[in-house]
């Protein structure tokens, strides 16, 4: 993102997790503010320029259809900053410390190495790298001045979202190998939400690639409301 957006902007930094620290990923930079100190640059696959859609603003994105508002049975309602959402049953809050200027929460499933080996999205041949479903929520403390610019997003596909209370809402999607050399692909989604008052929240999701991951994303987005 260029400095003109003056808001929380996701970098392409991802940490490849181990069985001990599954699901820890994502670095986030705020123009003129502190960055989230989680994750590290780990050789993200480059996306060919021809594959990247670059609408000018959120308003130029097609709508992500199939989202049904409501909280599924067994999910746990919670809130991070201005975002009200629900967390899937069985997911674990890692209790990460929020960096200065942010409210931050990370949920993973599964969380234990033994469970991860059986339920992970991908596992390396030597078992040293395990990629699991992950939900990260970063809420900016204070007002953002993002105007809805979308041209600098680095994903392969973007959609506009209908989220109660959000005047700006979009998701940037990237399908990539689960880790370097992996034959299994995963879906990474970055959801950007902002209210009229400038309350900004970034939600990052790691899910299965394809229709299964999109279905999980739609269900999660259906629990969102900005207040």
N, C-alpha and C positions, 0 to 999 in steps of 0.2 A: 504494500500500500504506500502511496505517496504521502508526503507530509500534509497535503491539502485536506486529507480526511480528518486528521487530528482526533483519532479515536483509537480504541483497542484494535490491533490488527494481528492476525495469526501469522506466524512465520511458517516455513516449511520444515521446521525442526522436529524430529521425532526420535525418541530413544527406543532402541530395540530391546524389549524387556527380556529378563531371565525368569526362570521358574521361581526364584525367590522374590523378585519384584515385578510380578506380572502386571501388565496393563498400565504401567507408568509411562506416559508419553505426553507430548505437546509442549511447545514453548510459545509464549505469547508476548508480543512487544506492543507497548503503548507509546505513541508519539509523544515525546517529552515527559514520559513517566517511566516507572520501573517495570521491568519485565518479569513474568512468572519464572522462577528459577527451577523449573522442572524440565527434564528432557535435555537432549543434546543433539547437535547436528549429526546425523548418522547416515549420510549418503543417500538422501531421498532419490528415488528414480526420477529422472527428468521427464516432464510431459512435453511431447512435441507441440510446437506452437500451433500447428494445424488442428490439433485435437482440443485446444482450449477455446471455449466460448467466452467472449468478453463483452457482455452487455454493459452499457454505460452506467446504469443504476439498477437498484432492486426492482424498480417499477417495470423495467424492460424484460425481466425474467418471466418464463412461463410458470404457471401455478403448479405446485406439487399436488396432484389430485389424490383422492383416496384417504385423506386424513379425516378421522372421525374423532370429534372431541369427547373426552371422558377418561376416567381412570379405570383401567382393567382390574378385575377382582384379584386381590392379593398384593397389589402394588402399594407402595408407601408414599403418601403425599409428603412433600417437603418444600422448602423454599431456599433459594440462594440469591441474595440481593433482591432485585425486583422480580425475579422469575419464580413463579409457582410451577411445580412439576411433580411427577410421581416417578419413583424408582422401582424397577421390576423386582418381583419377589426373589429373594435369595441373593441379591446383589449386596456387596459389602462396601461400606464407607471406609476408606483407608485412613481417615483422620489426618490428612495432610495439613500442614500449617499454611495459612494464607499469607502471601507476600504483602508488603506494604502497598496500599492503594487498591487492594482486591479482596473480594470474598471468593474463596476457592474450595471446591469439593471434588473428590475423585471417587467413583464407584467402579468396582470391577466384578466380573463373574467368569469363572470361579476365582477364588482368592488363594486357596491353598495349593501348593505344588502338586500334591497327590491328585486333587480334583482337576487341576489345570491339565495334567497329562491326559486325562480321560475326556475332558470337555472343552479343551482349547480350540480356537479357530485354526491354529497351525502350531506344529512342533517340529523343531529341527531334528535331523537324523540322530544327532548325539544327545538330544534332550536338553541342550543348554539354552535354547531360545524357545520361549513359549509366548504365543500371542493370544490374548483373551479378549472377550468383549469388554469395552471400557466406556465409561460415561464421565466426562470432565465438564464442570461448570465453573466459569470464571465471570464474576460480576464486578464491574468497575465501580469503585467508590467515588462518588461525584459525577458530574455531568459530562457526557461525551458530546462532541460536536460533529459526529459523523452525519453526512448528508445523504447517505444511501449509495455512495459510489461503489461500483462493482467491477470496473474494468481491470483492476489489478489482481483480482482473485486468481489463484494458481491451480484450481481444480479443473476437472474435465467437463463438468456440467453444473449448472446452477438453476435453482428454482425459487420462486417467491412463495412465502408461507403466509397462511392466514392464522395469526396467533392473537387471541384477545388481548387488548391493551397495548399491542405493539404497533407503532406507526411505520416502522421499518422491520422487515423480517425476511430473511433469505437463507438458503443453505447451499453450500459449495461442496460438491462431491468429487471424490477421487477414488478410483479403483486401482490397486497396485499389489505387487507381491507382498505377502505377509512379512517377509524379511529378505535380505539379500540372498539370492539363489533359490528362494522358495518357489515351488510350483503352484502353491495355493495362493489365491488372491483374497484380499479383504477390501471392505468398503470403509473409507474414512470420510466422515461428514463434519463440516463446520457450520454451525447454525449461528447466525448473527441476528440479535434482537435488540431493538431500541424503542423506548417510549417517546412521546412528544416532549417530555421533560428532560430527555437526554440520558435516562437510565439505560446503560448498555450491558448486555450479557452475551458471552460466547459459550456455546455448548459444543463440545467435541465428542464424537461417537466413533468407536471402532466396532464394526459389525461384519457379518459374512458378506461376501460379494454377491451381486446379483439380486434377484427378486426377494430372497429371504432377508437380506440386509435392508432393502428398501421397505419391506413390510415392518420390520422392527423399528425403523426410523419413523415411519408414519404413526405407529402406535405411540411412540415416545412423544412426538410432536403434538399428538392429540391431547396430551396431559398438560401442555404449556399454557400459561397465562402470565402476562406482564402486569404488574400492579404499581 
